[in-house]
C-alpha cells in the first residue's frame, strides 16, 4: 500500500472518530437537558443523633486486624 492510500485511510478513520465523538456529545447534551426539567431533590435537616441505629444497650463485637511486619 502506498503512502497516498494510507493517508486517505487515516483521514477517513479520523473523520469517523470525530463523527462518533460529536454523536456522543450530542446524546449526552440531550440527556442533560431532559433531566433539568425534573424537580431537584431537597435535603432535609436531620437531628444530630440520626446516625445511630438500634438500641443503646445492644451487644457489640469488636474485631481487630493487625499487620505485624
Steps between C-alpha positions, in 0.01 A plus 500: 500500500648833402510809716218674314251221573615481861441876534139473379432204726635685803303814404180295469560328834557837664178633349307201632651549846400869499146413388465243780628752757250762382216247520596403856516864608161571340334204675654601833379858455147383423497280810618789718233738373220249556609443861503872581120512473462262795446636849831507685522303824510713812708386795307482822650598830552211738557508874862439603427147633361350176824316423426271795291197408384237747477471873751671727559182705549264202801263519805599299779281358830669420741323263851641465729419209870573511797475265806416710781563255 
